[in-house]
Amino acid sequence: PIFGLRRAEVLGLTRESLDITEHKLTVSTQLKLRSGGAYLTETKTGHSRAIPLPHEHYVALHDAYEISQKQDAPTINVEDSKGNIITRLHPLFTREDKKTYTYNDLRKIWDEIQLSYARYISGDPTKELAPEEHIRLHGNRHIAASILANQNISLQMIQAILGHLTPAMTAHYSHVMNSAMKKTAKIWGDATKDETRIVGAAYGELAKANALYPPADSADDSERHQSLL
């Protein structure tokens, strides 16, 4: 799912979730299913979070936002923990039959995305994925967090974006971050060596110049020094 969101949070996004002025996504609801139909409730952690959107992601979500602005766009109940209806919001993603997507719908879409990508990468339009080659939908949370950790993003920021990190997940991403930091240290060290060589060479040339043209100690020396330049 996008931005490491949980499946229920992806399906629980609404038109009101997308801030078209600040280009950010507020995750405050998740989709729940029951025999009587779907409804929205607070997120798993009970807290909302705002995620700043990269431009490309914002553009993609804005297309769904435009569709949800149509007059015939469906609405869905938002309920509290006791089942009381708080308000009605517009789902950001809806099917062609104007119903909300289900978990099975999302899984099928994700399977199609993986298959299309595998065929594109392999160059084989007939390629099929073996069961062990499929990435679980929830695995995208780990992928998103690992990408962020590999960029030396702090665990606190990763947690703020994902909404929650279990102790096991925290340990895993700490390991990823440590690995990334080792790479950063090597890059830093190599860059420092290069800069040291450059600065050393510059100081060497400066020393040679000072040997040829010693700093002036008096006004007369200064005039003589300037005449040599």
Salt bridges, closest charged atoms under 4 A:
GLU9 OE2 - ARG6 NH1 2.70
GLU9 OE1 - ARG49 NH2 2.76
GLU16 OE2 - HIS90 ND1 3.08
GLU66 OE2 - HIS62 NE2 3.29
ASP72 OD2 - LYS98 NZ 2.84
GLU79 OE2 - ARG34 NH2 2.56
ASP97 OD2 - ARG95 NH2 2.75
ASP105 OD2 - ARG95 NH1 3.04
ASP111 OD2 - ARG107 NH1 3.35
ASP111 OD1 - HIS134 ND1 3.76
GLU128 OE2 - ARG119 NH2 2.65
GLU133 OE2 - LYS127 NZ 3.92
ASP190 OD2 - LYS186 NZ 2.99
ASP194 OD1 - ARG197 NH2 2.14
GLU205 OE2 - LYS208 NZ 3.64
ASP221 OD1 - ARG224 NH2 2.86
